[in-house]
């Protein structure tokens, strides 16, 4: 982030939005918009936002895998057949 270019007043963004949108597409960096000197919003290029969503999804999947491996290591698992048999019995599902 370049604070001289990536933090701008909301009024400046509103008055020069086309210029800032070109900047967003070119740099792929987010733009922090301020109101009364305080961060109020973040604007970014759609492709950059999609990459952020993809990274978050990957991180979430990786965390789920890590937790699952931790459960296995600590013996907090049961055989799938045992669980499925319990579900069948509980909901009267025939085999």
N, C-alpha and C positions, 0 to 999 in steps of 0.2 A: 504494500500500500504506500502510495506517495501522498503524504498529508497535504502537500501544496496543491495537488490536483484531484485527490480522491475524497476530500471533505469540502463540501460547498454549502452555502446557505440555500435554503429552500427557494427563496426569492430569486436568487441567481439561476438556479436550475429551471425554475418556471419561466424566466425571461429568456433563457438560452437553451431550451430543452433539446432542440435539434442538434446543436453542437455537442452537448453532453451525451446524447444517444450515439453519435458517431464515435466519441471517445470510448464509450462503454464497449461498443462492438470491436473497436481496434485493440484496446488493452485487455479486455476480458476481466478487468478488475471492477469490483463493486465501488459504488459511489455513496458515501455517507452524506445525507442531507441534514442540515441543522436548522433548528428554529430557536431563535434567541440564544445562539451559541451552544445549544445542547443537541446531541444526536437525536433525530426524530424518525428517520427512515433510512433504509438502505435500498438502492436501486442497482440492478445489474442486468447485463445482457441475458437474454433468454437461454442461449446455449450454455453460458456459464452457470446459470441457475440449474439447468438440467444436470450438468456435471456434478454440482453440489448435491443434488438429490440422489444421483447414482452413487456417489461416495458415501452418503449417509446410509443408503440401503446396504451397501457392501459392509460397512462398519457394523450395522445392526445384525447382519447375517453372521459375521465373524464373531460377534459377541455371543450370539445364540449357540454357535458351535463351541466356543470356549466354555460356556456354562454347561453344555451337554457333556463335554469331556470331563469337566470338574465333577459332575454328578456321577459319571461312571467311575472315576477315580475314588470317590468317597462312598461308593456302594449305594447310591440313591437311585437305583434303577431296578426294574422288574422285567422279566421276559414278556415280550409282546403277546405271546400265546396266552399267558396267564391273564393279562389285562383284557384281551379280547374276549376270553371266556367269561370273565366277570361282567363285561358289558352285555354280552349275549344273555346271560342269566338275568341280569337286572332288567333288561328291556324285553325279555322273552323273544329273543331273535333266534330262529332255528338255524342250524348249521347247514 
